[in-house]
């Protein structure tokens, strides 16, 4: 049976065909050699539309009229912006928890350097290395590595789903950036009390609801040790108040695990607030939308800086207090209190025990203290 192509009623030269699970869009035009050809533009599930197919066809016709390299008419080449939109739409449909954050990072920091309309095969490894060196002057290595990793993921998606012959010029470049994620700073018991007190008393310029959510966020972080993305995705039905258990989704390891609410951190008022939330709504809900990590950091960063980061270099990740310090604080105090490392591994949802072993030095220091308490008269 012949393949059934359906002509678009709105865009001349555009057609599509339906499969059992998807719709595939095509455009047709004459190549430089005068041959009439049909090109597959993309899938509806990946964000492709009739309009996108039509725009691509017009771009290709323009290139032919200008006498540009005929390689563009032989094999479909997307612009960086087109490829990025296809990739982030794929993440959205996949319901990737961090797709908005990745999209914002790419469109706010990366795409402007290379150019929105630049064909994907015109970007070279040399250009990406130049971007790396430029950004390392003003941004932390981990941030630059993340930018290049997102760019590489866009190429990988386009290669897998649309243009198999395309090469990924970003492959492996993020690995050339030395990233030291080892944090040494954690909050002492007194510092924790100070942070909680500041959050309890600060109303943020007539925004008491934000203040109460920030306080609750810090309590969840100190009680579960979860990453910010996991905490902000907690829904009411993820919490069993009778056992104080919290089901947490680890957005990094793509897995669920269990945390627990500390009875002394959470007041009766906190428990009543949690219990009153609709069953399937996010706990961290503000003005009819989910609270984002970006908003949390916008409010928390000046507090951390005023209380703990005075005089520190902005790139001193080891000693600078931020939201992730709360996770490190949770793990550090577990170690100081002689909780076995394999239990800490489970509570942090570390895939590899090697990640948990960095807290061993705290355990060793605790042993020294225990020995020193011997033989006292």
C-alpha positions as a Python dict, from the first residue, in 0.01 Angstrom:
ca = {
    (1, 'X'): (0, 0, 0),
    (2, 'X'): (137, 342, -99),
    (3, 'X'): (220, 591, 173),
    (4, 'X'): (-63, 843, 214),
    (5, 'X'): (59, 1202, 216),
    (6, 'X'): (-204, 1463, 302),
    (7, 'X'): (-156, 1812, 161),
    (8, 'X'): (-182, 2103, 401),
    (9, 'X'): (-489, 2319, 343),
    (10, 'X'): (-310, 2625, 475),
    (11, 'X'): (49, 2602, 350),
    (12, 'X'): (138, 2526, -12),
    (13, 'X'): (419, 2272, -46),
    (14, 'X'): (361, 2123, 299),
    (15, 'X'): (220, 1776, 356),
    (16, 'X'): (196, 1526, 638),
    (17, 'X'): (123, 1165, 705),
    (18, 'X'): (-22, 1000, 1009),
    (19, 'X'): (119, 696, 1185),
    (20, 'X'): (-46, 496, 1460),
    (21, 'X'): (101, 723, 1728),
    (22, 'X'): (220, 1043, 1560),
    (23, 'X'): (207, 1287, 1267),
    (24, 'X'): (510, 1351, 1043),
    (25, 'X'): (544, 1677, 850),
    (26, 'X'): (711, 1717, 510),
    (27, 'X'): (785, 2000, 268),
    (28, 'X'): (842, 1977, -107),
    (29, 'X'): (1039, 2198, -349),
    (30, 'X'): (1284, 2184, -636),
    (31, 'X'): (1651, 2147, -555),
    (32, 'X'): (1930, 2339, -729),
    (33, 'X'): (1955, 2054, -979),
    (34, 'X'): (1586, 2096, -1068),
    (35, 'X'): (1472, 1774, -900),
    (36, 'X'): (1140, 1774, -716),
    (37, 'X'): (1201, 1632, -368),
    (38, 'X'): (1008, 1577, -49),
    (39, 'X'): (1192, 1634, 282),
    (40, 'X'): (1089, 1515, 627),
    (41, 'X'): (1086, 1811, 864),
    (42, 'X'): (988, 1645, 1192),
    (43, 'X'): (733, 1489, 1425),
    (44, 'X'): (440, 1660, 1595),
    (45, 'X'): (536, 1490, 1924),
    (46, 'X'): (873, 1667, 1904),
    (47, 'X'): (712, 2006, 1853),
    (48, 'X'): (706, 2028, 1473),
    (49, 'X'): (411, 2206, 1306),
    (50, 'X'): (286, 2279, 954),
    (51, 'X'): (408, 2637, 995),
    (52, 'X'): (758, 2519, 1088),
    (53, 'X'): (768, 2295, 779),
    (54, 'X'): (657, 2588, 560),
    (55, 'X'): (918, 2823, 711),
    (56, 'X'): (1189, 2565, 653),
    (57, 'X'): (1080, 2528, 289),
    (58, 'X'): (1099, 2906, 237),
    (59, 'X'): (1447, 2918, 389),
    (60, 'X'): (1567, 2644, 156),
    (61, 'X'): (1418, 2815, -149),
    (62, 'X'): (1592, 3137, -51),
    (63, 'X'): (1927, 2958, -25),
    (64, 'X'): (1877, 2809, -370),
    (65, 'X'): (1789, 3149, -519),
    (66, 'X'): (2104, 3299, -366),
    (67, 'X'): (2315, 3016, -506),
    (68, 'X'): (2435, 2901, -166),
    (69, 'X'): (2596, 2562, -100),
    (70, 'X'): (2367, 2288, -230),
    (71, 'X'): (2438, 2071, 76),
    (72, 'X'): (2151, 2250, 248),
    (73, 'X'): (1907, 2114, -10),
    (74, 'X'): (2040, 1761, 7),
    (75, 'X'): (2015, 1709, 381),
    (76, 'X'): (1798, 1897, 623),
    (77, 'X'): (1992, 2134, 849),
    (78, 'X'): (1819, 2306, 1141),
    (79, 'X'): (1922, 2634, 1294),
    (80, 'X'): (2045, 2635, 1654),
    (81, 'X'): (1715, 2788, 1766),
    (82, 'X'): (1508, 2527, 1581),
    (83, 'X'): (1713, 2243, 1723),
    (84, 'X'): (1689, 2386, 2074),
    (85, 'X'): (1310, 2424, 2052),
    (86, 'X'): (1273, 2064, 1936),
    (87, 'X'): (1491, 1941, 2222),
    (88, 'X'): (1317, 2140, 2497),
    (89, 'X'): (976, 2044, 2364),
    (90, 'X'): (1090, 1682, 2382),
    (91, 'X'): (1189, 1736, 2747),
    (92, 'X'): (853, 1899, 2819),
    (93, 'X'): (661, 1608, 2670),
    (94, 'X'): (886, 1371, 2861),
    (95, 'X'): (794, 1571, 3174),
    (96, 'X'): (1157, 1621, 3269),
    (97, 'X'): (1150, 1810, 3599),
    (98, 'X'): (1434, 2048, 3512),
    (99, 'X'): (1340, 2130, 3150),
    (100, 'X'): (1233, 2489, 3228),
    (101, 'X'): (1554, 2561, 3415),
    (102, 'X'): (1769, 2415, 3134),
    (103, 'X'): (1572, 2605, 2871),
    (104, 'X'): (1614, 2935, 3054),
    (105, 'X'): (1988, 2881, 3096),
    (106, 'X'): (2031, 2806, 2727),
    (107, 'X'): (1824, 3095, 2589),
    (108, 'X'): (1953, 3347, 2845),
    (109, 'X'): (2323, 3265, 2825),
    (110, 'X'): (2422, 3037, 2535),
    (111, 'X'): (2223, 3100, 2218),
    (112, 'X'): (2315, 3469, 2195),
    (113, 'X'): (2684, 3385, 2161),
    (114, 'X'): (2643, 3145, 1868),
    (115, 'X'): (2342, 3311, 1699),
    (116, 'X'): (1982, 3195, 1684),
    (117, 'X'): (1975, 3141, 1308),
    (118, 'X'): (2316, 2977, 1279),
    (119, 'X'): (2286, 2632, 1111),
    (120, 'X'): (2380, 2356, 1351),
    (121, 'X'): (2657, 2226, 1125),
    (122, 'X'): (2821, 2570, 1110),
    (123, 'X'): (2912, 2569, 1480),
    (124, 'X'): (3260, 2428, 1544),
    (125, 'X'): (3441, 2280, 1842),
    (126, 'X'): (3679, 2577, 1830),
    (127, 'X'): (3390, 2819, 1877),
    (128, 'X'): (3261, 2620, 2173),
    (129, 'X'): (3607, 2619, 2333),
    (130, 'X'): (3621, 2997, 2282),
    (131, 'X'): (3280, 3027, 2451),
    (132, 'X'): (3412, 2815, 2739),
    (133, 'X'): (3717, 3036, 2792),
    (134, 'X'): (3511, 3355, 2773),
    (135, 'X'): (3250, 3238, 3024),
    (136, 'X'): (3508, 3100, 3269),
    (137, 'X'): (3620, 3461, 3325),
    (138, 'X'): (3285, 3552, 3478),
    (139, 'X'): (3109, 3227, 3570),
    (140, 'X'): (3182, 2929, 3792),
    (141, 'X'): (3326, 2621, 3615),
    (142, 'X'): (3020, 2412, 3704),
    (143, 'X'): (2792, 2670, 3539),
    (144, 'X'): (2996, 2680, 3218),
    (145, 'X'): (3010, 2299, 3207),
    (146, 'X'): (2631, 2289, 3242),
    (147, 'X'): (2586, 2536, 2953),
    (148, 'X'): (2801, 2324, 2722),
    (149, 'X'): (2634, 2005, 2840),
    (150, 'X'): (2292, 2146, 2743),
    (151, 'X'): (2429, 2243, 2400),
    (152, 'X'): (2568, 1892, 2357),
    (153, 'X'): (2232, 1740, 2455),
    (154, 'X'): (2057, 1950, 2189),
    (155, 'X'): (2294, 1810, 1924),
    (156, 'X'): (2248, 1455, 2048),
    (157, 'X'): (1869, 1486, 2029),
    (158, 'X'): (1875, 1634, 1678),
    (159, 'X'): (2116, 1363, 1562),
    (160, 'X'): (1902, 1085, 1709),
    (161, 'X'): (1563, 1210, 1593),
    (162, 'X'): (1620, 1426, 1284),
    (163, 'X'): (1967, 1444, 1124),
    (164, 'X'): (2173, 1126, 1171),
    (165, 'X'): (2464, 1259, 963),
    (166, 'X'): (2514, 1568, 1184),
    (167, 'X'): (2826, 1582, 1403),
    (168, 'X'): (2821, 1701, 1766),
    (169, 'X'): (3095, 1965, 1805),
    (170, 'X'): (3025, 1999, 2179),
    (171, 'X'): (3091, 1635, 2262),
    (172, 'X'): (3326, 1596, 2556),
    (173, 'X'): (3410, 1965, 2593),
    (174, 'X'): (3232, 2001, 2927),
    (175, 'X'): (3462, 1726, 3060),
    (176, 'X'): (3763, 1946, 2986),
    (177, 'X'): (3641, 2189, 3254),
    (178, 'X'): (3767, 2108, 3601),
    (179, 'X'): (3468, 2121, 3836),
    (180, 'X'): (3528, 2079, 4208),
    (181, 'X'): (3187, 2013, 4366),
    (182, 'X'): (3325, 1917, 4704),
    (183, 'X'): (3168, 2149, 4961),
    (184, 'X'): (3339, 2180, 5296),
    (185, 'X'): (3105, 2437, 5452),
    (186, 'X'): (2815, 2323, 5663),
    (187, 'X'): (2610, 2507, 5922),
    (188, 'X'): (2669, 2456, 6291),
    (189, 'X'): (2376, 2411, 6529),
    (190, 'X'): (2396, 2777, 6630),
    (191, 'X'): (2406, 2888, 6266),
    (192, 'X'): (2099, 2678, 6192),
    (193, 'X'): (1915, 2844, 6482),
    (194, 'X'): (2022, 3188, 6354),
    (195, 'X'): (1902, 3115, 5999),
    (196, 'X'): (1564, 2986, 6121),
    (197, 'X'): (1519, 3288, 6348),
    (198, 'X'): (1595, 3534, 6066),
    (199, 'X'): (1341, 3361, 5842),
    (200, 'X'): (1079, 3355, 6119),
    (201, 'X'): (1102, 3730, 6181),
    (202, 'X'): (1155, 3869, 5829),
    (203, 'X'): (833, 3947, 5641),
    (204, 'X'): (1001, 4045, 5311),
    (205, 'X'): (837, 4381, 5250),
    (206, 'X'): (479, 4275, 5309),
    (207, 'X'): (526, 3932, 5151),
    (208, 'X'): (463, 3709, 5455),
    (209, 'X'): (351, 3416, 5238),
    (210, 'X'): (690, 3400, 5064),
    (211, 'X'): (864, 3430, 5402),
    (212, 'X'): (668, 3137, 5545),
    (213, 'X'): (739, 2923, 5237),
    (214, 'X'): (1112, 2999, 5255),
    (215, 'X'): (1116, 2898, 5622),
    (216, 'X'): (933, 2576, 5534),
    (217, 'X'): (1178, 2513, 5247),
    (218, 'X'): (1477, 2539, 5482),
    (219, 'X'): (1310, 2304, 5732),
    (220, 'X'): (1249, 2044, 5460),
    (221, 'X'): (1610, 2078, 5340),
    (222, 'X'): (1759, 2040, 5688),
    (223, 'X'): (1525, 1753, 5773),
    (224, 'X'): (1552, 1546, 5452),
    (225, 'X'): (1880, 1660, 5297),
    (226, 'X'): (1702, 1665, 4960),
    (227, 'X'): (1808, 1881, 4669),
    (228, 'X'): (1606, 2197, 4607),
    (229, 'X'): (1443, 2052, 4294),
    (230, 'X'): (1321, 1751, 4493),
    (231, 'X'): (1181, 1966, 4773),
    (232, 'X'): (995, 2203, 4541),
    (233, 'X'): (829, 1904, 4368),
    (234, 'X'): (680, 1763, 4690),
    (235, 'X'): (301, 1728, 4679),
    (236, 'X'): (65, 1678, 4971),
    (237, 'X'): (5, 1313, 4880),
    (238, 'X'): (383, 1251, 4903),
    (239, 'X'): (375, 1313, 5279),
    (240, 'X'): (249, 1068, 5543),
    (241, 'X'): (206, 1281, 5854),
    (242, 'X'): (139, 977, 6073),
    (243, 'X'): (490, 841, 6012),
    (244, 'X'): (649, 1174, 5906),
    (245, 'X'): (774, 1004, 5590),
    (246, 'X'): (820, 1205, 5268),
    (247, 'X'): (847, 1049, 4923),
    (248, 'X'): (1112, 1243, 4731),
    (249, 'X'): (1190, 1232, 4360),
    (250, 'X'): (1561, 1268, 4291),
    (251, 'X'): (1577, 1469, 3967),
    (252, 'X'): (1947, 1391, 3928),
    (253, 'X'): (1933, 1013, 3972),
    (254, 'X'): (1577, 982, 3835),
    (255, 'X'): (1453, 776, 4126),
    (256, 'X'): (1223, 793, 4430),
    (257, 'X'): (1342, 760, 4788),
    (258, 'X'): (1216, 831, 5139),
    (259, 'X'): (1299, 1120, 5372),
    (260, 'X'): (1159, 1211, 5713),
    (261, 'X'): (1031, 1525, 5888),
    (262, 'X'): (1225, 1619, 6201),
    (263, 'X'): (982, 1652, 6493),
    (264, 'X'): (1167, 1950, 6648),
    (265, 'X'): (1205, 2144, 6322),
    (266, 'X'): (840, 2122, 6219),
    (267, 'X'): (595, 2300, 6447),
    (268, 'X'): (229, 2212, 6490),
    (269, 'X'): (151, 2510, 6271),
    (270, 'X'): (370, 2363, 5994),
    (271, 'X'): (194, 2027, 6021),
    (272, 'X'): (-148, 2190, 6003),
    (273, 'X'): (-43, 2393, 5697),
    (274, 'X'): (81, 2079, 5518),
    (275, 'X'): (-228, 1881, 5613),
    (276, 'X'): (-459, 2154, 5477),
    (277, 'X'): (-311, 2143, 5125),
    (278, 'X'): (-508, 1979, 4840),
    (279, 'X'): (-401, 1618, 4790),
    (280, 'X'): (-227, 1653, 4454),
    (281, 'X'): (-105, 2013, 4481),
    (282, 'X'): (256, 2115, 4538),
    (283, 'X'): (333, 2214, 4897),
    (284, 'X'): (539, 2508, 4771),
    (285, 'X'): (265, 2694, 4588),
    (286, 'X'): (264, 3070, 4547),
    (287, 'X'): (11, 3288, 4364),
    (288, 'X'): (-145, 3002, 4169),
    (289, 'X'): (187, 2858, 4053),
    (290, 'X'): (461, 2628, 4176),
    (291, 'X'): (746, 2800, 4358),
    (292, 'X'): (1065, 2773, 4152),
    (293, 'X'): (1427, 2733, 4258),
    (294, 'X'): (1504, 3064, 4091),
    (295, 'X'): (1254, 3249, 4314),
    (296, 'X'): (1382, 3071, 4625),
    (297, 'X'): (1741, 3169, 4544),
    (298, 'X'): (1637, 3528, 4467),
    (299, 'X'): (1514, 3563, 4825),
    (300, 'X'): (1761, 3334, 5002),
    (301, 'X'): (2088, 3451, 4843),
    (302, 'X'): (2101, 3792, 5023),
    (303, 'X'): (2023, 3619, 5354),
    (304, 'X'): (2302, 3365, 5309),
    (305, 'X'): (2540, 3643, 5203),
    (306, 'X'): (2458, 3867, 5502),
    (307, 'X'): (2477, 3587, 5758),
    (308, 'X'): (2754, 3360, 5631),
    (309, 'X'): (2932, 3480, 5316),
    (310, 'X'): (3087, 3810, 5417),
    (311, 'X'): (3434, 3853, 5263),
    (312, 'X'): (3420, 3537, 5050),
    (313, 'X'): (3504, 3529, 4681),
    (314, 'X'): (3189, 3473, 4473),
    (315, 'X'): (3345, 3163, 4314),
    (316, 'X'): (3450, 3006, 4645),
    (317, 'X'): (3205, 2716, 4618),
    (318, 'X'): (3371, 2517, 4895),
    (319, 'X'): (3297, 2773, 5164),
    (320, 'X'): (3008, 2977, 5026),
    (321, 'X'): (2669, 2902, 5182),
    (322, 'X'): (2384, 2840, 4939),
    (323, 'X'): (2077, 2615, 4920),
    (324, 'X'): (2293, 2309, 4856),
    (325, 'X'): (2480, 2380, 5182),
    (326, 'X'): (2163, 2269, 5362),
    (327, 'X'): (2198, 1923, 5206),
    (328, 'X'): (2564, 1916, 5309),
    (329, 'X'): (2467, 2028, 5659),
    (330, 'X'): (2215, 1743, 5688),
    (331, 'X'): (2477, 1484, 5588),
    (332, 'X'): (2749, 1637, 5805),
    (333, 'X'): (2539, 1631, 6121),
    (334, 'X'): (2436, 1272, 6053),
    (335, 'X'): (2806, 1181, 6036),
    (336, 'X'): (2893, 1378, 6350),
    (337, 'X'): (2615, 1190, 6530),
    (338, 'X'): (2772, 858, 6426),
    (339, 'X'): (2503, 746, 6183),
    (340, 'X'): (2651, 464, 5969),
    (341, 'X'): (2766, 575, 5625),
    (342, 'X'): (2546, 326, 5440),
    (343, 'X'): (2243, 479, 5618),
    (344, 'X'): (2358, 827, 5517),
    (345, 'X'): (2393, 700, 5160),
    (346, 'X'): (2028, 588, 5164),
    (347, 'X'): (1905, 914, 5317),
    (348, 'X'): (2091, 1119, 5054),
    (349, 'X'): (2001, 875, 4774),
    (350, 'X'): (2363, 856, 4661),
    (351, 'X'): (2408, 599, 4385),
    (352, 'X'): (2772, 542, 4474),
    (353, 'X'): (2905, 507, 4830),
    (354, 'X'): (3213, 702, 4714),
    (355, 'X'): (2999, 1017, 4717),
    (356, 'X'): (2915, 953, 5081),
    (357, 'X'): (3273, 872, 5184),
    (358, 'X'): (3371, 1240, 5168),
    (359, 'X'): (3201, 1278, 5505),
    (360, 'X'): (3440, 1023, 5660),
    (361, 'X'): (3674, 1298, 5784),
    (362, 'X'): (3394, 1423, 6009),
    (363, 'X'): (3347, 1072, 6142),
    (364, 'X'): (3722, 1044, 6208),
    (365, 'X'): (3721, 1377, 6395),
    (366, 'X'): (3434, 1247, 6605),
    (367, 'X'): (3637, 937, 6697),
    (368, 'X'): (3924, 1155, 6815),
    (369, 'X'): (3684, 1345, 7038),
    (370, 'X'): (3551, 1016, 7177),
    (371, 'X'): (3902, 894, 7264),
    (372, 'X'): (3984, 1225, 7431),
    (373, 'X'): (3692, 1177, 7668),
    (374, 'X'): (3851, 859, 7808),
    (375, 'X'): (4025, 829, 8148),
    (376, 'X'): (3887, 1155, 8287),
    (377, 'X'): (3911, 1167, 8664),
}
